[in-house]
Amino acid sequence: MKNSMVSLDKVYFLSLNQTCDVVNLSRSTIYRMMKVGSFPQTVQLTPNRVGFRTSDLKKWVGGVK
């Protein structure tokens, strides 16, 4: 997924790797921020798959200054 553009208007959920690309943070940083409540939590999509809501990510990006 590197170097590809993800349109947040056409997708409802992103994988962790896609989220890393969009917010330009590493996986470990995202996990650390989720643990302390400063990053949106994942949503269980199937028994073996989680994702991030794009609406939550848009709000988070808009609130980060």
Number of C-alpha atoms within 10 A of each C-alpha: 9 9 6 9 10 14 10 15 9 8 11 13 20 19 14 17 14 18 21 18 18 18 13 10 12 14 14 10 12 19 15 13 14 14 12 8 10 12 17 19 18 17 12 11 11 8 6 6 10 16 19 20 19 19 15 16 20 14 11 15 13 9 8 6 5
